[in-house]
Amino acid sequence: VDYCLELEYGELTQRSIDCKEYEIIDITFAVIDEKSMNTDHIKTVKNETNYYSDYPTDLPRGIVRETSNGYAIVDGYHRIYGNQDKSKEFKVLLMK
């Protein structure tokens, strides 16, 4: 996971460096903590999600971290928001 994040972003955040374990969990949109994320980026991503609407349902759509209000997206905004059924659970990697 670290390799992929570093490849995409050019470096790792301290939170990624400190994370030693990931767990695959199922979540819904109801538990995504949008208040803890970049709202401008979310607006842009929501308009660019058609490409990921057919993303396989058995693969994690992104990486999240736990917040006091649910889960914040660390990576995978497009794949997560590309999920057309907002009430259906989807898989993510949880930073532990």
N, C-alpha and C positions, 0 to 999 in steps of 0.2 A: 504494500500500500504506500509506504514512504517513497519508494522508487517512482511510482506513478505520479504522486503528488509533486515530487521534486522535478520530474520530467515536464509536467504541465506548467508549473508555476515558477520554476527556476530555483526555488529554495523552499525550505520547510519552515513553518511557523514554530514557535516554541511549543505550542500545544501539540503539534504533530510530533515533534521530537520527544516530548514527554510521554506520549501515548505508546504503550508497550503492547496493547492488546486491542483487538476489534472483535465485535460480536455481531452476527447477522440477526437482525430483529425485523419484525413486521410492524409497520406503523400506518396511520392514515393521515390525511391532510389536517385533520382536526388537532393533531398534536404538534404541528410545525409552528415554531415560535418565530413568526415573521418580524416581530418587534426587535429581535436581537440581530437582524440581518440588514444588509444594505438595501434599502427600499428602492433606490433607483435601479439597481441591478435586477431586483425582482420584477419590476415593471417591464424592463427590457426582455427578460427571459420569458415572461408570460406571453409575449407576442412572438416568440421564436421557438415554439415547442412542437410544431406539427411533425418535424423530422423524427421525434422520439415517441410518437404516439403508438408505434408498433414494437416498442422495446420489449424484449422477452420478460415475462412476468416471474420467471424463476431465478433471475439474476438481480443482485442488488442494484438499485437505481442511483445510489450516491452514498456519501459519508455524512453522518450527523454527529453532533455532540449534544449531551444533555444540558438543558438550562433549567432554571427554576420554573419556566413556563412551558416546558415541553422539550422539543428538539430543534436545534439550529442546524441549517445545512452548511456543511463545510465544503463539499464538492458534489457536483451532480445536479445543479439547479435545473438545467434543461431536461435531463432525464426524469427528474422528480415531477416537475411541472408539466411534462409531456404526458403524464398519466391522465388519460381522458376521464376515467371514472373516479371522481374525487372522494367518493365514499368507500372505495375498495382499498384494502390493505395492500402495501407493497413492501418489498425487502430493501433494507439499507444496512450499511455497516455502521455500527455504533462505536465511537471512540471510547475506550474504557480507561 
